[in-house]
Amino acid sequence: MDEIFPIAGLVPLAEEEATAMNEQEFRSLYDATARPILAYLVGVTGRKDVGEDLLQEMYCRFLVRQPPSMNVDETRRYLFRIATNLLRDRWRRGEDDSWQEIPEHGFHLDIDAQIDVRAAMGALKPRERELLWLAYVEGMGHAEIAAATGLRAISVRMLLFRARRRAAGLLLPKRETVGCE
Amino acid sequence: MNRANRRGCEREADVVRSLRMGSLSSELHEHVSSCVVCAETRSAAEVMLQTASLLRIEDGLPAAGLVWSRAQERKRESDVRRAARPLMVTRILSVVYVVLCAGWVLHSFWRSVSKELVSGLDGFRSDTVGFGAAMTLLAIAIGAGYLLYDGRRSGAGIPST
């Protein structure tokens, strides 16, 4: 059975104190969700400092808004949604949306597969990186991605198809694939 | 032969699941080599998973206590702003009320003065009415001024976002 995080929400003020998340509950939520979301933020922006700032801002917004009680999966999707909105706000403000190599670890050319990860990540658009990350690193389905990004499921299907095709074109321009129809 | 339309393949989810777990079975490997959709999926998934594997998230994860403290501080600021909202509305309504009262007093005053002029009352009574009206207006102006000053002063103390 899913764990329910007791999050205060649209409840009368008198009940708010009783249902508000306490520090211990927050720590448990943080331990369960922070790593994959920070990886998402750093993976999509390519910048650790930005990822860490956005992660803190995301939890601040979450705790200030205190949405209604949710199970673990719903909370996770809700947090991804806030994280995605923060990324988009950043790009709308005109802040750098190019993907930057993470300096302390770097990236390597995979000789065997002829995949230049760094060049491919840099060539993808921010939204493409978001969708591909959620689909392939987080393993989300179309409906989950829709909930995590605020897009419609049908749009996710189309955008993900385009992103996948573009990424594949960037990564394996010379690989020969044969249709299976 | 597997069926695959232009945008999807029924084995796509299996391919992603296997790649996330670390390897493709020989059967899936064979499928991927003969399916455009799954080959694209594998390429895109590999670069994302490779990027993810290179991140050292544990090193940069902020402490939960720090995030909690910052969030609590933000929440307090938000609560103060929310609590101050009705006070601000009350102040605005007070100013509107004072202005309406001033208008009503002035209107009554000019009506009474014109009646007194017509009936030819003596100067002493006119002076008394004028003095009273002036004092009323002065009191209204002081009250309204204080409300505006107080509102501005307490508004400046509310932390912004």
Chai-1 contact restraints between the chains, C-beta under 6 A:
chainA,res_idxA,chainB,res_idxB,connection_type,confidence,min_distance_angstrom,max_distance_angstrom,comment,restraint_id
A,E23,B,W68,contact,1.0,0.0,6.0,A-B,restraint_1
A,F26,B,W68,contact,1.0,0.0,6.0,A-B,restraint_2
A,R27,B,A64,contact,1.0,0.0,6.0,A-B,restraint_3
A,Y30,B,A64,contact,1.0,0.0,6.0,A-B,restraint_4
A,A34,B,L61,contact,1.0,0.0,6.0,A-B,restraint_5
A,R35,B,I57,contact,1.0,0.0,6.0,A-B,restraint_6
A,L38,B,I57,contact,1.0,0.0,6.0,A-B,restraint_7
A,A39,B,A52,contact,1.0,0.0,6.0,A-B,restraint_8
A,A39,B,L55,contact,1.0,0.0,6.0,A-B,restraint_9
A,A39,B,I57,contact,1.0,0.0,6.0,A-B,restraint_10
A,V42,B,L55,contact,1.0,0.0,6.0,A-B,restraint_11
A,G43,B,T51,contact,1.0,0.0,6.0,A-B,restraint_12
A,G43,B,A52,contact,1.0,0.0,6.0,A-B,restraint_13
A,K48,B,G60,contact,1.0,0.0,6.0,A-B,restraint_14
A,E52,B,G60,contact,1.0,0.0,6.0,A-B,restraint_15
A,E52,B,P62,contact,1.0,0.0,6.0,A-B,restraint_16
A,Q56,B,P62,contact,1.0,0.0,6.0,A-B,restraint_17
A,Q56,B,V67,contact,1.0,0.0,6.0,A-B,restraint_18
A,Y59,B,V67,contact,1.0,0.0,6.0,A-B,restraint_19
A,Y59,B,A71,contact,1.0,0.0,6.0,A-B,restraint_20
A,C60,B,R70,contact,1.0,0.0,6.0,A-B,restraint_21
A,C60,B,A71,contact,1.0,0.0,6.0,A-B,restraint_22
A,C60,B,R74,contact,1.0,0.0,6.0,A-B,restraint_23
A,L63,B,A71,contact,1.0,0.0,6.0,A-B,restraint_24
A,V64,B,R74,contact,1.0,0.0,6.0,A-B,restraint_25
A,V64,B,K75,contact,1.0,0.0,6.0,A-B,restraint_26
A,V64,B,S78,contact,1.0,0.0,6.0,A-B,restraint_27
A,H105,B,L54,contact,1.0,0.0,6.0,A-B,restraint_28
A,I115,B,V47,contact,1.0,0.0,6.0,A-B,restraint_29
A,V117,B,V47,contact,1.0,0.0,6.0,A-B,restraint_30
A,V117,B,Q50,contact,1.0,0.0,6.0,A-B,restraint_31
A,V117,B,T51,contact,1.0,0.0,6.0,A-B,restraint_32
A,A120,B,V47,contact,1.0,0.0,6.0,A-B,restraint_33
A,M121,B,T51,contact,1.0,0.0,6.0,A-B,restraint_34
A,L132,B,A44,contact,1.0,0.0,6.0,A-B,restraint_35
A,L132,B,M48,contact,1.0,0.0,6.0,A-B,restraint_36
A,W133,B,M48,contact,1.0,0.0,6.0,A-B,restraint_37
A,Y136,B,V16,contact,1.0,0.0,6.0,A-B,restraint_38
A,Y136,B,A45,contact,1.0,0.0,6.0,A-B,restraint_39
A,Y136,B,M48,contact,1.0,0.0,6.0,A-B,restraint_40
A,V137,B,M48,contact,1.0,0.0,6.0,A-B,restraint_41
A,V137,B,A52,contact,1.0,0.0,6.0,A-B,restraint_42
A,G139,B,R20,contact,1.0,0.0,6.0,A-B,restraint_43
A,F161,B,R7,contact,1.0,0.0,6.0,A-B,restraint_44
A,R164,B,E40,contact,1.0,0.0,6.0,A-B,restraint_45
A,R164,B,A44,contact,1.0,0.0,6.0,A-B,restraint_46
A,R165,B,E40,contact,1.0,0.0,6.0,A-B,restraint_47
A,A167,B,A44,contact,1.0,0.0,6.0,A-B,restraint_48
A,A168,B,E40,contact,1.0,0.0,6.0,A-B,restraint_49
A,A168,B,S43,contact,1.0,0.0,6.0,A-B,restraint_50
A,A168,B,A44,contact,1.0,0.0,6.0,A-B,restraint_51
A,L171,B,S43,contact,1.0,0.0,6.0,A-B,restraint_52
A,L171,B,V47,contact,1.0,0.0,6.0,A-B,restraint_53
A,L172,B,S43,contact,1.0,0.0,6.0,A-B,restraint_54
A,T177,B,V36,contact,1.0,0.0,6.0,A-B,restraint_55
A,T177,B,A39,contact,1.0,0.0,6.0,A-B,restraint_56
A,V178,B,S34,contact,1.0,0.0,6.0,A-B,restraint_57
A,G179,B,V36,contact,1.0,0.0,6.0,A-B,restraint_58
A,C180,B,M1,contact,1.0,0.0,6.0,A-B,restraint_59
A,C180,B,N2,contact,1.0,0.0,6.0,A-B,restraint_60
A,C180,B,A4,contact,1.0,0.0,6.0,A-B,restraint_61
A,C180,B,S34,contact,1.0,0.0,6.0,A-B,restraint_62
A,C180,B,C35,contact,1.0,0.0,6.0,A-B,restraint_63
